[in-house]
Amino acid sequence: MTASITEREYGRLPDGRAVREYRLDNGAGLVLTALDLGATVTRLEVPDANGAGANVVLGLPALADYLRNRSQLGNVLGRYANRIANARFELDGQVHQLDANDGAHCLHGGRAGFGTRLWQAAAQGPDSLGRVVLLLRYASADGEMGFPGELEVYVRYTLARNSSWRIDYEARTSAPTVVNLSSHAYFNLSGGARPALDQQLQIHASRYTPVDAGRIPIEHRDVGGTPFDFRALRTIGTAADHDHNYMLDEVAPNRLSPVARLADPGSGRVMELLSTAPAVQLYSAFHLNGSLIDAQGRPLDRSAGICLETQFPPDAPNRAPGPDWPSTVLRPGEVWRSSTVHRFGLL
């Protein structure tokens, strides 16, 4: 089959602006559907061992459901993915007060973060290699959710013939600021046939980041002897509260390095995750309580999916920059870049 990309109007916002849906098909069984609202991935079809496709990310039935979505299903997170303690940080001697939307803290950029915004979108391809691309752009105003500087952001979704979904992030600023972008897709490689916590997971990280009662990092610790040791492929399970940052063992600037391997023995599907980011957040969706219904009419509970958010460590703007806390500061004239690849295959 030939790779293709199509678009249609998905619905309208309360102010009348149109939301558009884009469908990317690599021509070999991998199909991704995304909205320009929040750069939200709503569907990702992947073949199983028998060649049957199923949606392996959590999605909602209609635009109205996404407008009520507080779980960030499929959104791009920004301006700062994860938490900033006490919704504040100091940069160049100036304190910036942010939107506190998670108790006293700022989570995923605040109540009106990037996942709530309407992005500009353009479809590209297929090119000579059969790749199809969705390019999304958002201009975040100076002071939006308290963050300094006008930030111009580009996100590129690419489907390739080798059954991979690649995300490339790029940002430029008009004033010194902090940036940390990530995807909040919830994965269940069984297509919803089984709980996501029954999947097998390997994370290429020897250290994780314990948190306090507000889920603010304390320090990085060795995973050995803890329920957070995923250095070898094993069932995720329910024995631990899986909402922690992991510091990746292999990190090199501008080079894709191994992050994780997710496998579903029942369907035979495997996802290899690679990224240029220094860390990944494992979140097992324990806040989902069945009140959201997915596009197939199933209630979404705490076992419905897991997130693997490639990013910089939470609360890095409030920590002394160094190997443990890579800087997230972006200054005028610089370009912030990060890339993540999801490579699908079979056991």
C-alpha positions in Angstrom: 0.0 0.0 0.0 1.0 3.6 -0.5 1.6 6.0 2.4 -0.9 8.8 2.7 -2.1 11.7 4.8 -5.6 13.1 5.0 -7.4 15.7 7.0 -11.0 16.7 8.0 -12.8 19.0 10.3 -13.2 17.3 13.7 -15.4 19.9 15.3 -15.5 23.5 16.5 -14.4 25.2 19.7 -16.9 27.3 21.7 -15.5 30.4 20.1 -16.2 29.0 16.6 -12.6 28.0 15.6 -12.4 24.8 13.7 -10.4 21.8 15.1 -8.9 19.6 12.4 -8.0 15.9 12.5 -5.1 14.5 10.5 -4.7 10.8 9.6 -1.1 9.6 8.8 -0.8 6.2 7.2 2.7 4.7 6.5 1.1 2.2 4.1 2.4 -0.8 6.1 -0.1 -1.0 8.9 0.9 1.9 11.1 -1.7 4.7 11.3 -1.6 7.7 13.5 -4.5 10.2 14.0 -3.9 13.6 15.6 -5.7 16.9 16.3 -4.3 20.4 15.9 -5.9 21.0 19.4 -3.1 20.3 21.8 -1.1 18.4 19.1 -3.1 15.6 20.5 -2.6 12.0 19.3 -6.0 10.3 19.4 -5.3 7.0 17.8 -2.2 4.8 16.8 -3.0 1.6 15.0 -0.3 -1.1 15.1 -0.6 -4.7 13.7 -0.3 -7.6 16.0 1.4 -11.0 15.4 -1.5 -12.0 13.1 -1.4 -8.8 11.2 -4.6 -7.4 12.8 -4.4 -3.7 13.7 -5.6 -2.2 16.9 -5.4 1.2 18.6 -2.6 1.1 21.2 -3.0 4.6 22.7 -5.9 5.9 24.8 -8.3 8.2 23.0 -11.7 9.8 23.6 -14.9 9.7 21.5 -15.4 13.4 20.5 -14.1 16.9 20.7 -16.4 17.7 23.7 -14.6 14.9 25.6 -11.2 16.4 24.8 -12.3 19.8 25.9 -13.2 18.3 29.3 -10.0 16.2 29.4 -8.0 16.8 32.5 -5.8 13.7 32.1 -3.8 15.1 29.2 -4.6 12.1 27.0 -2.3 12.3 24.0 -1.4 16.0 24.5 2.0 17.6 23.9 3.0 18.9 27.3 4.5 22.4 27.7 5.8 24.9 28.4 7.3 22.6 31.1 6.3 18.9 31.2 6.1 17.5 34.7 6.3 19.6 37.9 7.9 22.9 39.0 7.8 23.1 42.8 5.8 25.9 44.4 4.9 27.1 40.8 8.0 29.4 40.7 11.6 29.5 39.6 14.3 32.1 39.6 16.3 32.9 36.4 19.0 35.6 36.2 18.0 37.0 39.5 14.3 37.4 38.6 11.5 35.2 40.2 8.8 34.0 37.9 5.5 33.0 39.5 3.7 30.3 37.4 0.1 28.9 37.4 -0.3 26.6 40.3 -2.6 23.8 39.0 -1.4 20.9 41.1 -1.8 21.9 44.7 1.0 24.5 45.2 2.9 23.3 42.2 2.8 23.9 38.4 2.2 20.7 36.4 2.6 20.4 32.6 2.7 24.1 32.1 -0.4 25.1 34.1 -4.1 24.9 33.6 -3.9 26.3 30.0 -0.7 24.6 29.0 0.1 23.6 25.4 -2.3 20.6 25.5 -5.3 23.1 25.6 -4.1 25.3 22.7 -5.0 25.3 19.1 -1.8 24.8 17.0 -1.2 25.6 13.4 -0.8 22.4 11.4 0.4 21.4 7.9 0.6 17.9 6.3 3.6 16.9 4.3 4.3 13.9 2.1 4.6 11.1 1.3 8.2 11.9 0.4 10.6 9.8 -1.8 11.1 7.5 1.2 7.4 7.0 1.9 7.4 9.1 5.0 4.4 11.2 6.0 4.7 14.2 8.3 2.4 16.4 10.4 4.1 19.7 11.3 2.6 21.7 14.2 3.4 25.2 15.3 2.4 27.2 18.4 3.5 30.7 19.5 3.3 30.9 23.3 2.9 34.6 24.4 5.4 36.2 26.8 3.9 35.7 30.3 1.6 32.8 29.3 1.0 30.8 32.5 3.7 33.0 34.0 6.6 31.8 31.8 8.8 34.6 30.4 9.6 35.1 26.8 7.6 34.6 23.6 8.2 30.9 22.7 7.9 29.7 19.2 7.4 25.9 19.2 7.4 23.3 16.4 6.4 19.7 16.8 6.9 17.2 13.9 5.2 13.8 13.8 6.7 11.5 11.2 5.6 8.0 10.3 8.2 5.9 8.4 8.0 2.7 6.4 10.0 0.9 9.1 7.0 1.1 11.5 8.3 4.0 13.5 6.6 7.1 14.9 9.1 9.9 15.5 8.5 13.2 17.4 10.8 16.1 16.9 10.5 19.2 19.1 12.1 22.6 18.5 11.7 25.9 20.3 13.1 29.5 20.2 12.5 32.3 22.7 12.5 36.1 22.8 13.8 36.2 26.4 15.5 33.8 28.8 13.0 31.0 29.8 12.8 27.3 30.7 11.5 24.6 28.3 10.7 21.0 28.7 8.4 19.4 26.1 7.0 15.9 26.0 4.2 13.7 24.7 1.5 12.4 27.1 0.3 9.4 25.1 -1.0 6.6 27.2 0.0 3.2 25.7 -1.7 -0.2 26.0 -0.1 -2.5 23.4 -3.0 -5.0 23.8 -5.4 -2.5 22.3 -7.4 -2.5 25.5 -7.9 -6.3 25.5 -5.9 -6.6 28.8 -4.8 -4.2 31.6 -1.8 -2.1 30.6 -0.1 -3.1 33.9 0.1 -6.7 32.5 2.5 -5.5 29.9 6.2 -6.1 30.2 8.6 -3.2 30.6 12.3 -2.5 30.5 13.8 0.9 31.3 17.4 1.6 30.6 18.0 3.4 33.8 19.9 2.6 37.0 18.5 5.5 39.0 15.0 6.8 39.7 13.8 9.9 41.5 11.8 9.5 44.7 9.3 12.3 45.5 7.8 13.9 48.5 4.0 14.1 49.3 3.6 16.8 46.6 5.4 14.6 44.0 8.4 17.0 44.0 11.8 15.2 43.5 13.9 14.5 46.5 17.0 13.1 44.9 18.1 10.4 42.4 18.6 6.9 43.9 19.7 3.5 42.7 16.8 1.3 41.5 18.4 -1.8 43.0 16.3 -3.6 45.5 13.2 -1.4 44.9 10.0 -2.0 43.0 11.2 0.5 40.5 14.0 -1.7 39.0 13.1 -2.2 35.4 16.6 -2.8 34.1 15.4 -6.3 32.9 12.2 -6.8 31.1 9.4 -7.7 33.6 5.7 -7.3 34.1 4.8 -3.8 35.4 2.3 -5.0 38.0 0.4 -3.1 40.6 2.8 -3.4 43.6 4.2 0.1 43.3 3.0 3.6 42.7 4.5 4.1 39.2 4.7 7.9 38.8 8.5 8.5 38.9 11.2 10.0 36.8 14.1 7.7 35.7 17.6 9.1 34.8 18.7 7.2 31.6 22.0 5.4 31.6 22.9 6.3 28.0 22.6 10.0 27.2 24.5 11.8 24.4 23.7 15.3 23.0 21.7 15.1 19.8 21.9 11.3 19.6 19.0 8.9 19.9 19.8 6.5 22.8 17.8 3.5 24.2 15.1 4.5 26.7 12.6 1.6 27.2 11.1 -1.5 25.7 7.4 -2.2 26.2 6.0 -5.6 25.2 2.6 -7.3 25.2 3.0 -11.1 25.0 -0.7 -11.6 24.2 -0.7 -9.7 21.0 3.0 -10.0 20.2 3.5 -6.3 19.9 6.7 -4.6 21.0 7.6 -0.9 21.2 11.2 0.2 21.4 11.6 3.8 22.7 14.7 5.9 21.8 15.3 9.6 22.6 17.8 12.4 22.9 16.2 13.3 26.3 18.1 12.6 29.5 15.1 11.1 31.5 11.8 9.4 31.2 8.7 9.6 33.4 6.8 6.3 34.0 3.2 7.1 34.8 0.7 4.2 35.3 -2.4 6.3 35.1 -3.5 5.8 38.7 -5.5 9.0 38.6 -7.9 7.5 36.0 -11.0 6.4 37.8 -13.4 5.2 35.1 -15.2 8.5 34.7 -13.7 8.9 31.2 -15.0 6.7 28.4 -12.8 5.8 25.5 -13.7 5.8 21.8 -14.7 2.1 22.0 -17.1 2.8 24.9 -14.8 1.4 27.6 -14.3 3.2 31.0 -10.7 4.2 31.5 -9.4 3.2 34.9 -6.0 3.1 36.5 -5.0 0.0 34.5 -6.0 1.4 31.1 -2.6 2.7 29.9 0.9 3.8 30.9 2.8 6.9 29.9 6.5 6.9 29.0 7.3 10.7 28.9 10.8 11.4 27.5 11.8 14.7 29.1 14.2 16.5 31.4 13.9 15.9 35.1 11.0 17.5 37.0 11.7 20.7 38.9 15.1 21.1 37.1 14.6 24.9 37.0 14.9 25.0 40.8 18.1 22.8 41.0 21.7 23.6 40.4 22.5 22.6 36.8 24.8 19.6 36.5 24.9 16.0 35.3 22.0 15.1 37.7 19.9 18.1 36.8 20.5 19.1 33.2 19.6 22.7 32.5 16.3 23.5 30.8 17.2 27.2 30.3 16.7 28.5 26.8 18.1 31.9 25.8 17.5 34.1 22.7 19.5 33.0 19.7 19.5 29.4 20.9 17.4 26.5 19.7 15.9 23.9 22.1 15.6 20.5 20.4 14.6 17.0 21.5 13.6 13.9 19.5 11.9 10.6 20.4 11.3 7.5 18.3 8.7 4.8 18.9 9.7 1.8 16.9 7.1 -1.0 16.7 7.7 -4.7 16.0 6.8 -8.2 17.2 8.1 -10.5 19.9 
